[in-house]
Amino acid sequence: MNKIIEKVNLSERVVKMVLEAPIIAQKRKAGQFIVLKIHEKGERIPLTIVDSDEQKGTITIIFQIVGKTTAQLNGLKIGDALQDVLGPLGNPTEIENYGRVVCIGGGVGIGVIYPLAVALKKAGNRVISILGARTRDLLILEKEMRASSDTMVITTDDGSYGVHGFVSSVFQVGMLDQNIKVDRVYAIGPVPMMKAVCDITKPHGIKTIVSLNSIMVDATGMCGACRVNVAGKTKITCVDGPEFDGHDVDFKLLADRLKMYCDQEKEAYEKHKCGCDGN
């Protein structure tokens, strides 16, 4: 059982939790994730390890309330415990001193890009971060990202904070069009955002790493639910990823697969909200 040590609402529907998980805290590296289960009959969901504290034996996760399981998770309080927390899973990010790296995070993807920015900065890179959110109220981890970045730009879709626009256009106009040398890009967020960034970096030959949020069940490579197409080959996100070269990812197939259970998820969420599911 993994006890909840801290719980903070970062925005209306985004929550940060600190969990007791000493073994995972000792072993985790940037880019890895966990799979948690709230109770015996609960759904298994993957979540990135945003941070960890080896001395306290804790890990930090961030999740968005989008369905039944995340709503149930949000319903837990400090002191409550989760049935299972499995990890660290997935391949850690390849961290080297590349030079000038750009970390682009959108929405909840900022929580995934944050540990990468920390590790890249620690390795001696010059880190430029570009963060995007629909509105100022939905922006997360601004303070933490500033502390791990040499330069940071914020964008909002509605212009309520920072630059009015999208992260991809800001990166294009502010860096690529200015012929500023970029050694590597990390782009994590909604599928359309990651695709847009990859589309503009590919002509420049800038290696662009993305982290994929494909549907996942067992997270051991056995079920194949999280399969994606990378460079024309089938890859299993949980064991081959979650990070891939974005120029090789079939984003259309990924987006289509992410929609497969939308109706069922919506129905389960609505039943949970009205108490019709018995949980």
MIDOSE-1310 file (N, C-alpha, C; in nm, 2 decimals, decimal comma, always signed):
residues 279
mnki	+0,08/-0,12/+0,00/+0,00/+0,00/+0,00/+0,09/+0,12/+0,00; +0,05/+0,22/-0,08/+0,13/+0,34/-0,09/+0,05/+0,46/-0,05; +0,09/+0,52/+0,06/+0,01/+0,63/+0,13/+0,03/+0,76/+0,05; -0,07/+0,84/+0,05/-0,07/+0,98/-0,01/-0,02/+1,07/+0,10
iekv	+0,10/+1,14/+0,07/+0,16/+1,22/+0,17/+0,12/+1,37/+0,15; +0,10/+1,40/+0,02/+0,06/+1,54/-0,01/-0,03/+1,54/-0,13; -0,13/+1,64/-0,13/-0,22/+1,66/-0,24/-0,24/+1,81/-0,26; -0,22/+1,85/-0,39/-0,23/+1,99/-0,42/-0,31/+2,01/-0,55
nlse	-0,40/+2,10/-0,56/-0,47/+2,13/-0,69/-0,39/+2,23/-0,76; -0,33/+2,20/-0,88/-0,26/+2,29/-0,95/-0,35/+2,38/-1,04; -0,46/+2,33/-1,08/-0,56/+2,41/-1,15/-0,70/+2,34/-1,12; -0,80/+2,38/-1,19/-0,93/+2,32/-1,16/-0,94/+2,17/-1,17
rvvk	-0,87/+2,12/-1,27/-0,88/+1,98/-1,30/-0,74/+1,91/-1,31; -0,64/+1,97/-1,26/-0,51/+1,91/-1,25/-0,46/+1,90/-1,11; -0,41/+1,79/-1,07/-0,38/+1,76/-0,93/-0,24/+1,70/-0,92; -0,16/+1,75/-0,82/-0,03/+1,70/-0,79/-0,04/+1,61/-0,66
mvle	+0,01/+1,49/-0,66/+0,02/+1,41/-0,54/+0,16/+1,36/-0,52; +0,19/+1,35/-0,39/+0,32/+1,29/-0,34/+0,28/+1,16/-0,28; +0,34/+1,06/-0,32/+0,31/+0,92/-0,27/+0,43/+0,86/-0,20; +0,40/+0,78/-0,10/+0,51/+0,70/-0,04/+0,54/+0,58/-0,12
apii	+0,67/+0,58/-0,17/+0,71/+0,47/-0,26/+0,87/+0,47/-0,26; +0,92/+0,43/-0,15/+1,07/+0,44/-0,13/+1,15/+0,37/-0,23; +1,12/+0,25/-0,27/+1,20/+0,17/-0,37/+1,20/+0,25/-0,51; +1,08/+0,29/-0,55/+1,07/+0,36/-0,68/+1,15/+0,49/-0,67
aqkr	+1,14/+0,56/-0,56/+1,21/+0,69/-0,54/+1,36/+0,67/-0,55; +1,41/+0,56/-0,51/+1,56/+0,53/-0,52/+1,60/+0,50/-0,66; +1,51/+0,44/-0,74/+1,55/+0,38/-0,87/+1,51/+0,47/-0,99; +1,41/+0,55/-0,97/+1,35/+0,62/-1,09/+1,45/+0,72/-1,15
kagq	+1,44/+0,74/-1,29/+1,52/+0,83/-1,36/+1,42/+0,92/-1,45; +1,47/+1,03/-1,50/+1,39/+1,12/-1,58/+1,33/+1,04/-1,70; +1,20/+1,06/-1,73/+1,14/+1,00/-1,84/+1,06/+0,87/-1,81; +1,08/+0,82/-1,68/+1,01/+0,69/-1,65/+0,87/+0,72/-1,58
fivl	+0,79/+0,62/-1,57/+0,66/+0,63/-1,52/+0,62/+0,52/-1,43; +0,50/+0,53/-1,37/+0,45/+0,43/-1,28/+0,31/+0,39/-1,34; +0,26/+0,27/-1,29/+0,12/+0,23/-1,32/+0,06/+0,21/-1,18; -0,05/+0,28/-1,15/-0,11/+0,27/-1,02/-0,25/+0,21/-1,03
kihe	-0,29/+0,15/-0,92/-0,43/+0,09/-0,91/-0,48/+0,14/-0,78; -0,60/+0,20/-0,78/-0,65/+0,26/-0,65/-0,70/+0,15/-0,56; -0,77/+0,05/-0,61/-0,82/-0,06/-0,52/-0,82/-0,19/-0,60; -0,86/-0,30/-0,54/-0,84/-0,43/-0,60/-0,91/-0,44/-0,74
kger	-1,02/-0,38/-0,76/-1,10/-0,39/-0,88/-1,07/-0,27/-0,97; -0,98/-0,19/-0,93/-0,96/-0,06/-1,00/-0,88/-0,08/-1,14; -0,90/+0,02/-1,22/-0,83/+0,03/-1,35/-0,68/+0,06/-1,33; -0,59/+0,01/-1,41/-0,45/+0,04/-1,40/-0,43/+0,16/-1,50
iplt	-0,37/+0,27/-1,44/-0,34/+0,38/-1,52/-0,19/+0,42/-1,51; -0,13/+0,46/-1,62/+0,01/+0,51/-1,62/+0,02/+0,65/-1,60; +0,12/+0,69/-1,52/+0,14/+0,83/-1,49/+0,29/+0,86/-1,47; +0,34/+0,97/-1,53/+0,48/+1,00/-1,53/+0,53/+1,03/-1,39
ivds	+0,65/+0,99/-1,35/+0,71/+1,03/-1,23/+0,77/+1,17/-1,25; +0,70/+1,27/-1,19/+0,74/+1,41/-1,21/+0,87/+1,44/-1,12; +0,87/+1,38/-1,00/+0,99/+1,41/-0,91/+0,99/+1,30/-0,81; +1,10/+1,30/-0,73/+1,12/+1,20/-0,63/+1,21/+1,26/-0,52
deqk	+1,20/+1,20/-0,40/+1,28/+1,24/-0,29/+1,33/+1,11/-0,23; +1,46/+1,08/-0,25/+1,51/+0,95/-0,20/+1,51/+0,94/-0,05; +1,55/+1,06/+0,02/+1,56/+1,06/+0,16/+1,42/+1,04/+0,23; +1,32/+1,10/+0,17/+1,18/+1,09/+0,22/+1,11/+0,96/+0,17
gtit	+1,17/+0,90/+0,06/+1,10/+0,78/+0,01/+0,97/+0,81/-0,06; +0,97/+0,93/-0,13/+0,84/+0,97/-0,20/+0,86/+0,99/-0,35; +0,75/+0,98/-0,42/+0,75/+1,02/-0,56/+0,64/+1,12/-0,58; +0,65/+1,20/-0,69/+0,54/+1,30/-0,72/+0,48/+1,27/-0,85
iifq	+0,35/+1,27/-0,86/+0,28/+1,25/-0,99/+0,19/+1,37/-1,01; +0,15/+1,39/-1,13/+0,05/+1,49/-1,17/-0,05/+1,43/-1,26; -0,18/+1,45/-1,24/-0,28/+1,39/-1,33/-0,39/+1,49/-1,35; -0,45/+1,47/-1,47/-0,57/+1,55/-1,50/-0,70/+1,47/-1,48
ivgk	-0,80/+1,53/-1,43/-0,93/+1,46/-1,41/-1,00/+1,46/-1,54; -1,00/+1,34/-1,60/-1,06/+1,33/-1,73/-1,16/+1,21/-1,74; -1,16/+1,12/-1,64/-1,24/+1,00/-1,65/-1,27/+0,95/-1,51; -1,33/+0,83/-1,50/-1,37/+0,77/-1,38/-1,25/+0,75/-1,28
ttaq	-1,15/+0,69/-1,33/-1,04/+0,65/-1,24/-0,96/+0,78/-1,19; -0,94/+0,88/-1,27/-0,88/+1,00/-1,22/-0,97/+1,08/-1,13; -1,10/+1,07/-1,15/-1,19/+1,13/-1,06/-1,19/+1,06/-0,92; -1,18/+0,92/-0,92/-1,17/+0,85/-0,80/-1,04/+0,88/-0,73
lngl	-0,93/+0,89/-0,81/-0,80/+0,93/-0,75/-0,81/+1,06/-0,68; -0,87/+1,16/-0,75/-0,89/+1,29/-0,69/-0,97/+1,29/-0,56; -1,06/+1,19/-0,55/-1,14/+1,18/-0,43/-1,07/+1,13/-0,31; -0,95/+1,08/-0,32/-0,87/+1,04/-0,21/-0,81/+1,15/-0,13
kigd	-0,78/+1,13/-0,01/-0,73/+1,24/+0,08/-0,59/+1,20/+0,13; -0,52/+1,30/+0,18/-0,39/+1,28/+0,25/-0,41/+1,17/+0,36; -0,32/+1,07/+0,36/-0,33/+0,96/+0,45/-0,40/+0,84/+0,39; -0,48/+0,85/+0,29/-0,53/+0,74/+0,22/-0,42/+0,67/+0,14
alqd	-0,44/+0,54/+0,11/-0,34/+0,46/+0,04/-0,39/+0,40/-0,09; -0,30/+0,38/-0,18/-0,34/+0,32/-0,31/-0,31/+0,17/-0,30; -0,38/+0,09/-0,37/-0,36/-0,06/-0,36/-0,23/-0,10/-0,42; -0,19/-0,04/-0,54/-0,07/-0,08/-0,60/-0,01/+0,04/-0,67
vlgp	+0,13/+0,05/-0,67/+0,20/+0,14/-0,75/+0,32/+0,06/-0,80; +0,33/+0,05/-0,93/+0,43/-0,03/-1,00/+0,52/+0,06/-1,07; +0,65/+0,04/-1,05/+0,75/+0,12/-1,13/+0,89/+0,11/-1,06; +0,99/+0,18/-1,12/+0,97/+0,27/-1,23/+0,97/+0,19/-1,36
lgnp	+0,89/+0,23/-1,46/+0,87/+0,16/-1,58/+0,91/+0,25/-1,70; +0,93/+0,18/-1,81/+0,98/+0,25/-1,93/+1,12/+0,28/-1,93; +1,18/+0,32/-2,05/+1,32/+0,36/-2,06/+1,34/+0,50/-2,02; +1,44/+0,52/-1,94/+1,47/+0,66/-1,90/+1,52/+0,74/-2,02
teie	+1,51/+0,88/-2,00/+1,55/+0,97/-2,11/+1,70/+0,96/-2,12; +1,75/+0,96/-2,25/+1,90/+0,97/-2,27/+1,94/+1,11/-2,24; +2,02/+1,12/-2,13/+2,06/+1,26/-2,09/+2,21/+1,27/-2,12; +2,25/+1,37/-2,20/+2,39/+1,41/-2,22/+2,39/+1,56/-2,23
nygr	+2,52/+1,61/-2,24/+2,53/+1,75/-2,27/+2,53/+1,77/-2,42; +2,41/+1,80/-2,47/+2,40/+1,82/-2,61/+2,43/+1,96/-2,66; +2,42/+2,06/-2,57/+2,45/+2,20/-2,60/+2,32/+2,28/-2,57; +2,25/+2,33/-2,67/+2,13/+2,41/-2,65/+2,01/+2,32/-2,68
vvci	+1,93/+2,29/-2,58/+1,81/+2,21/-2,59/+1,69/+2,29/-2,57; +1,58/+2,26/-2,64/+1,46/+2,33/-2,62/+1,35/+2,23/-2,57; +1,30/+2,26/-2,45/+1,20/+2,18/-2,39/+1,06/+2,24/-2,41; +0,97/+2,18/-2,49/+0,84/+2,23/-2,52/+0,73/+2,15/-2,45
gggv	+0,66/+2,21/-2,36/+0,55/+2,14/-2,29/+0,42/+2,20/-2,31; +0,32/+2,12/-2,33/+0,18/+2,18/-2,35/+0,09/+2,11/-2,25; +0,01/+2,19/-2,18/-0,09/+2,14/-2,09/-0,03/+2,06/-1,98; -0,09/+1,94/-1,95/-0,04/+1,85/-1,85/+0,10/+1,79/-1,89
gigv	+0,13/+1,80/-2,02/+0,27/+1,76/-2,06/+0,38/+1,83/-2,00; +0,35/+1,95/-1,94/+0,45/+2,03/-1,87/+0,50/+1,94/-1,75; +0,41/+1,87/-1,69/+0,45/+1,78/-1,58/+0,55/+1,67/-1,62; +0,54/+1,63/-1,75/+0,63/+1,53/-1,81/+0,76/+1,59/-1,85
iypl	+0,76/+1,71/-1,90/+0,88/+1,77/-1,95/+0,97/+1,82/-1,84; +0,91/+1,85/-1,72/+0,98/+1,91/-1,61/+1,10/+1,82/-1,56; +1,08/+1,69/-1,54/+1,20/+1,61/-1,49/+1,31/+1,60/-1,60; +1,27/+1,61/-1,73/+1,37/+1,62/-1,83/+1,45/+1,74/-1,83
aval	+1,38/+1,86/-1,81/+1,45/+1,99/-1,80/+1,55/+1,99/-1,69; +1,51/+1,93/-1,57/+1,59/+1,93/-1,46/+1,72/+1,85/-1,49; +1,70/+1,73/-1,55/+1,81/+1,64/-1,58/+1,90/+1,70/-1,68; +1,84/+1,76/-1,78/+1,92/+1,82/-1,89/+2,01/+1,94/-1,84
kkag	+1,95/+2,02/-1,76/+2,02/+2,13/-1,70/+2,13/+2,08/-1,61; +2,11/+1,98/-1,53/+2,21/+1,92/-1,45/+2,33/+1,87/-1,53; +2,30/+1,82/-1,65/+2,40/+1,76/-1,74/+2,48/+1,87/-1,81; +2,45/+2,00/-1,79/+2,53/+2,11/-1,84/+2,47/+2,17/-1,97
nrvi	+2,35/+2,13/-2,01/+2,29/+2,19/-2,13/+2,23/+2,33/-2,10; +2,23/+2,41/-2,20/+2,15/+2,54/-2,20/+2,01/+2,50/-2,23; +1,92/+2,52/-2,14/+1,78/+2,48/-2,15/+1,69/+2,60/-2,18; +1,63/+2,59/-2,29/+1,52/+2,69/-2,33/+1,39/+2,62/-2,32
silg	+1,30/+2,67/-2,24/+1,17/+2,61/-2,22/+1,06/+2,70/-2,28; +0,97/+2,63/-2,35/+0,85/+2,70/-2,41/+0,73/+2,62/-2,36; +0,65/+2,69/-2,28/+0,53/+2,62/-2,21/+0,40/+2,68/-2,27; +0,31/+2,59/-2,29/+0,18/+2,64/-2,34/+0,06/+2,59/-2,26
artr	-0,04/+2,67/-2,25/-0,17/+2,63/-2,19/-0,28/+2,70/-2,26; -0,40/+2,65/-2,24/-0,52/+2,72/-2,30/-0,54/+2,86/-2,24; -0,53/+2,86/-2,11/-0,54/+2,99/-2,04/-0,44/+3,00/-1,93; -0,43/+3,11/-1,87/-0,33/+3,13/-1,76/-0,37/+3,04/-1,64
dlli	-0,49/+3,02/-1,61/-0,54/+2,94/-1,50/-0,50/+2,79/-1,51; -0,47/+2,75/-1,64/-0,44/+2,61/-1,66/-0,29/+2,58/-1,67; -0,21/+2,69/-1,66/-0,06/+2,67/-1,66/-0,01/+2,61/-1,53; +0,07/+2,51/-1,54/+0,13/+2,44/-1,42/+0,28/+2,45/-1,42
leke	+0,33/+2,44/-1,30/+0,48/+2,43/-1,27/+0,56/+2,54/-1,33; +0,50/+2,66/-1,34/+0,58/+2,77/-1,39/+0,71/+2,80/-1,31; +0,69/+2,81/-1,18/+0,80/+2,84/-1,09/+0,91/+2,73/-1,10; +0,87/+2,61/-1,10/+0,97/+2,50/-1,11/+1,04/+2,49/-1,24
mras	+0,97/+2,52/-1,35/+1,03/+2,52/-1,48/+1,13/+2,64/-1,50; +1,10/+2,75/-1,44/+1,19/+2,87/-1,45/+1,32/+2,84/-1,38; +1,31/+2,76/-1,27/+1,43/+2,73/-1,19/+1,52/+2,64/-1,27; +1,47/+2,56/-1,36/+1,55/+2,46/-1,44/+1,57/+2,51/-1,58
sdtm	+1,55/+2,63/-1,61/+1,56/+2,68/-1,75/+1,65/+2,81/-1,75; +1,73/+2,82/-1,86/+1,81/+2,94/-1,88/+1,72/+3,05/-1,93; +1,63/+3,01/-2,02/+1,53/+3,10/-2,08/+1,40/+3,03/-2,08; +1,29/+3,11/-2,06/+1,16/+3,04/-2,06/+1,06/+3,14/-2,13
vitt	+0,97/+3,08/-2,21/+0,87/+3,16/-2,28/+0,74/+3,09/-2,25; +0,63/+3,16/-2,22/+0,50/+3,11/-2,19/+0,40/+3,16/-2,30; +0,32/+3,06/-2,34/+0,22/+3,10/-2,44/+0,08/+3,05/-2,39; -0,02/+3,13/-2,42/-0,16/+3,08/-2,39/-0,24/+3,10/-2,52
ddgs	-0,34/+3,01/-2,54/-0,42/+3,01/-2,66/-0,51/+3,13/-2,66; -0,55/+3,18/-2,54/-0,64/+3,30/-2,54/-0,57/+3,43/-2,51; -0,44/+3,42/-2,50/-0,36/+3,55/-2,47/-0,37/+3,60/-2,33; -0,42/+3,52/-2,24/-0,44/+3,57/-2,10/-0,31/+3,58/-2,03
ygvh	-0,20/+3,52/-2,08/-0,07/+3,53/-2,01/+0,04/+3,50/-2,11; +0,15/+3,57/-2,10/+0,26/+3,54/-2,19/+0,22/+3,58/-2,34; +0,28/+3,50/-2,43/+0,25/+3,53/-2,57/+0,12/+3,47/-2,62; +0,05/+3,54/-2,69/-0,08/+3,49/-2,75/-0,05/+3,40/-2,87
gfvs	-0,07/+3,27/-2,85/-0,04/+3,18/-2,96/+0,00/+3,04/-2,91; +0,06/+2,96/-3,00/+0,09/+2,82/-2,97/+0,24/+2,81/-2,96; +0,28/+2,70/-2,89/+0,42/+2,68/-2,86/+0,50/+2,66/-2,99; +0,44/+2,59/-3,09/+0,51/+2,56/-3,21/+0,54/+2,69/-3,29
svfq	+0,44/+2,78/-3,30/+0,46/+2,90/-3,37/+0,57/+2,99/-3,30; +0,56/+3,00/-3,17/+0,66/+3,07/-3,09/+0,80/+3,02/-3,12; +0,82/+2,89/-3,12/+0,94/+2,82/-3,14/+0,99/+2,85/-3,29; +0,90/+2,84/-3,38/+0,93/+2,87/-3,52/+0,98/+3,01/-3,54
vgml	+0,90/+3,11/-3,49/+0,93/+3,25/-3,52/+1,05/+3,30/-3,43; +1,05/+3,25/-3,30/+1,15/+3,30/-3,21/+1,29/+3,24/-3,22; +1,30/+3,12/-3,28/+1,42/+3,05/-3,29/+1,46/+3,00/-3,43; +1,38/+2,92/-3,49/+1,41/+2,86/-3,62/+1,43/+2,97/-3,72
dqni	+1,33/+3,06/-3,73/+1,34/+3,17/-3,83/+1,45/+3,27/-3,80; +1,50/+3,27/-3,68/+1,62/+3,35/-3,65/+1,75/+3,28/-3,67; +1,74/+3,16/-3,72/+1,86/+3,07/-3,74/+1,94/+3,05/-3,61; +1,87/+3,04/-3,50/+1,94/+3,01/-3,37/+1,97/+2,86/-3,37
kvdr	+2,09/+2,82/-3,34/+2,13/+2,68/-3,34/+2,06/+2,61/-3,22; +1,99/+2,50/-3,26/+1,93/+2,42/-3,16/+1,98/+2,27/-3,18; +2,03/+2,22/-3,07/+2,09/+2,08/-3,08/+1,99/+1,97/-3,06; +1,89/+1,99/-2,98/+1,79/+1,89/-2,96/+1,66/+1,95/-2,91
vyai	+1,55/+1,89/-2,94/+1,42/+1,94/-2,89/+1,35/+1,82/-2,82; +1,28/+1,86/-2,72/+1,19/+1,76/-2,65/+1,05/+1,83/-2,65; +0,95/+1,76/-2,70/+0,82/+1,81/-2,71/+0,72/+1,71/-2,65; +0,65/+1,76/-2,55/+0,56/+1,67/-2,48/+0,43/+1,74/-2,45
gpvp	+0,32/+1,68/-2,49/+0,19/+1,74/-2,47/+0,08/+1,67/-2,56; -0,02/+1,74/-2,59/-0,13/+1,68/-2,68/-0,07/+1,64/-2,81; -0,13/+1,54/-2,87/-0,07/+1,48/-3,00/-0,06/+1,59/-3,11; -0,16/+1,67/-3,13/-0,15/+1,78/-3,23/-0,03/+1,87/-3,21
mmka	+0,00/+1,90/-3,08/+0,11/+1,99/-3,05/+0,24/+1,92/-3,08; +0,26/+1,79/-3,04/+0,38/+1,72/-3,07/+0,41/+1,71/-3,22; +0,30/+1,68/-3,29/+0,31/+1,67/-3,44/+0,35/+1,80/-3,50; +0,29/+1,91/-3,45/+0,32/+2,04/-3,51/+0,47/+2,07/-3,49
vcdi	+0,52/+2,04/-3,37/+0,66/+2,07/-3,34/+0,75/+1,99/-3,43; +0,72/+1,86/-3,45/+0,80/+1,77/-3,53/+0,80/+1,81/-3,68; +0,68/+1,86/-3,72/+0,67/+1,91/-3,86/+0,77/+2,02/-3,89; +0,79/+2,11/-3,79/+0,87/+2,23/-3,82/+1,02/+2,20/-3,79
tkph	+1,05/+2,10/-3,71/+1,19/+2,07/-3,68/+1,25/+1,97/-3,79; +1,17/+1,89/-3,85/+1,22/+1,79/-3,95/+1,30/+1,86/-4,06; +1,25/+1,96/-4,13/+1,32/+2,02/-4,24/+1,46/+2,08/-4,19; +1,48/+2,11/-4,06/+1,60/+2,16/-4,01/+1,69/+2,05/-3,96
gikt	+1,64/+1,92/-3,96/+1,72/+1,81/-3,92/+1,75/+1,81/-3,77; +1,67/+1,87/-3,69/+1,69/+1,88/-3,54/+1,62/+1,76/-3,48; +1,69/+1,67/-3,41/+1,63/+1,56/-3,35/+1,53/+1,60/-3,24; +1,41/+1,55/-3,25/+1,30/+1,59/-3,17/+1,25/+1,46/-3,10
ivsl	+1,25/+1,46/-2,97/+1,21/+1,35/-2,88/+1,07/+1,38/-2,83; +0,98/+1,28/-2,84/+0,84/+1,30/-2,79/+0,82/+1,18/-2,69; +0,72/+1,21/-2,60/+0,68/+1,10/-2,50/+0,54/+1,07/-2,53; +0,51/+0,94/-2,56/+0,38/+0,91/-2,61/+0,29/+0,86/-2,50
nsim	+0,16/+0,90/-2,50/+0,06/+0,86/-2,40/-0,04/+0,76/-2,45; +0,01/+0,66/-2,52/-0,08/+0,56/-2,58/-0,15/+0,48/-2,47; -0,27/+0,43/-2,51/-0,35/+0,35/-2,42/-0,26/+0,23/-2,37; -0,27/+0,21/-2,24/-0,18/+0,11/-2,17/-0,26/+0,03/-2,07
vdat	-0,23/-0,10/-2,07/-0,30/-0,19/-1,98/-0,21/-0,25/-1,88; -0,13/-0,35/-1,92/-0,04/-0,42/-1,82/+0,09/-0,35/-1,80; +0,14/-0,27/-1,90/+0,27/-0,20/-1,89/+0,39/-0,29/-1,88; +0,37/-0,42/-1,93/+0,49/-0,51/-1,93/+0,52/-0,56/-2,07
gmcg	+0,45/-0,51/-2,17/+0,48/-0,55/-2,31/+0,40/-0,67/-2,35; +0,32/-0,73/-2,26/+0,25/-0,85/-2,29/+0,12/-0,83/-2,37; +0,04/-0,72/-2,34/-0,09/-0,71/-2,40/-0,09/-0,64/-2,53; +0,01/-0,56/-2,56/+0,02/-0,49/-2,69/-0,08/-0,37/-2,71
acrv	-0,15/-0,34/-2,60/-0,25/-0,23/-2,61/-0,19/-0,10/-2,65; -0,06/-0,07/-2,60/+0,00/+0,06/-2,62/+0,09/+0,06/-2,75; +0,06/-0,03/-2,84/+0,15/-0,03/-2,96/+0,13/+0,10/-3,05; +0,24/+0,14/-3,10/+0,25/+0,25/-3,19/+0,33/+0,22/-3,31
nvag	+0,32/+0,30/-3,42/+0,40/+0,28/-3,54/+0,51/+0,38/-3,54; +0,63/+0,33/-3,54/+0,75/+0,42/-3,54/+0,84/+0,38/-3,65; +0,87/+0,46/-3,74/+0,96/+0,43/-3,86/+0,91/+0,31/-3,93; +0,77/+0,29/-3,94/+0,71/+0,18/-4,01/+0,71/+0,05/-3,94
ktki	+0,76/+0,05/-3,81/+0,76/-0,07/-3,73/+0,67/-0,06/-3,61; +0,61/-0,17/-3,57/+0,53/-0,16/-3,45/+0,62/-0,16/-3,32; +0,60/-0,06/-3,24/+0,67/-0,05/-3,11/+0,57/-0,06/-3,00; +0,62/-0,11/-2,88/+0,53/-0,12/-2,76/+0,58/-0,01/-2,67
tcvd	+0,49/+0,09/-2,65/+0,53/+0,21/-2,57/+0,59/+0,18/-2,43; +0,52/+0,09/-2,36/+0,56/+0,06/-2,22/+0,70/+0,01/-2,21; +0,75/-0,07/-2,31/+0,88/-0,13/-2,30/+0,98/-0,07/-2,40; +0,94/-0,02/-2,51/+1,02/+0,04/-2,61/+1,04/+0,19/-2,59
gpef	+0,94/+0,25/-2,52/+0,94/+0,39/-2,50/+0,95/+0,42/-2,35; +0,88/+0,53/-2,31/+0,77/+0,60/-2,38/+0,82/+0,70/-2,48; +0,95/+0,73/-2,48/+1,01/+0,83/-2,57/+1,05/+0,77/-2,70; +1,02/+0,85/-2,81/+1,07/+0,81/-2,94/+1,11/+0,93/-3,02
dghd	+1,18/+0,91/-3,13/+1,21/+1,01/-3,23/+1,08/+1,06/-3,29; +1,04/+1,18/-3,27/+0,91/+1,23/-3,32/+0,90/+1,23/-3,47; +1,01/+1,24/-3,54/+1,01/+1,24/-3,69/+0,97/+1,10/-3,74; +0,97/+1,00/-3,66/+0,94/+0,86/-3,70/+0,80/+0,82/-3,66
vdfk	+0,73/+0,89/-3,58/+0,61/+0,85/-3,52/+0,49/+0,88/-3,61; +0,40/+0,78/-3,63/+0,28/+0,79/-3,70/+0,18/+0,85/-3,61; +0,17/+0,98/-3,61/+0,08/+1,06/-3,51/-0,07/+1,03/-3,55; -0,10/+1,01/-3,67/-0,24/+0,99/-3,71/-0,29/+0,86/-3,65
llad	-0,21/+0,76/-3,66/-0,25/+0,63/-3,60/-0,26/+0,64/-3,45; -0,16/+0,71/-3,39/-0,17/+0,73/-3,24/-0,30/+0,80/-3,20; -0,33/+0,91/-3,27/-0,45/+0,99/-3,24/-0,58/+0,90/-3,25; -0,58/+0,82/-3,36/-0,70/+0,73/-3,38/-0,71/+0,63/-3,27
rlkm	-0,60/+0,57/-3,23/-0,61/+0,47/-3,13/-0,65/+0,53/-2,99; -0,61/+0,65/-2,97/-0,64/+0,72/-2,84/-0,79/+0,74/-2,83; -0,86/+0,74/-2,95/-1,01/+0,77/-2,95/-1,09/+0,64/-2,93; -1,02/+0,53/-2,93/-1,10/+0,40/-2,94/-1,20/+0,38/-2,83
ycdq	-1,17/+0,42/-2,71/-1,26/+0,40/-2,60/-1,32/+0,52/-2,54; -1,33/+0,63/-2,62/-1,38/+0,75/-2,57/-1,52/+0,74/-2,52; -1,61/+0,67/-2,60/-1,75/+0,66/-2,56/-1,76/+0,58/-2,43; -1,69/+0,47/-2,42/-1,69/+0,39/-2,29/-1,64/+0,47/-2,17
ekea	-1,54/+0,55/-2,20/-1,48/+0,63/-2,09/-1,58/+0,73/-2,04; -1,64/+0,80/-2,14/-1,74/+0,90/-2,10/-1,86/+0,84/-2,03; -1,91/+0,72/-2,07/-2,02/+0,66/-2,00/-1,98/+0,62/-1,86; -1,86/+0,57/-1,84/-1,81/+0,53/-1,71/-1,80/+0,65/-1,62
yekh	-1,75/+0,76/-1,67/-1,73/+0,88/-1,59/-1,87/+0,94/-1,55; -1,96/+0,94/-1,64/-2,10/+0,99/-1,61/-2,16/+0,91/-1,50; -2,15/+0,77/-1,51/-2,21/+0,69/-1,41/-2,14/+0,71/-1,28; -2,01/+0,73/-1,28/-1,94/+0,75/-1,15/-1,99/+0,88/-1,09
kcgc	-2,01/+0,99/-1,17/-2,05/+1,12/-1,11/-2,19/+1,11/-1,05; -2,27/+1,03/-1,11/-2,41/+1,02/-1,05/-2,42/+0,91/-0,95; -2,31/+0,83/-0,92/-2,32/+0,73/-0,83/-2,39/+0,60/-0,87; -2,40/+0,58/-1,01/-2,47/+0,47/-1,06/-2,38/+0,35/-1,09
dgn	-2,25/+0,36/-1,06/-2,17/+0,25/-1,09/-2,13/+0,16/-0,97; -2,18/+0,21/-0,85/-2,16/+0,13/-0,73/-2,02/+0,15/-0,67; -1,94/+0,25/-0,72/-1,81/+0,27/-0,67/-1,80/+0,42/-0,63
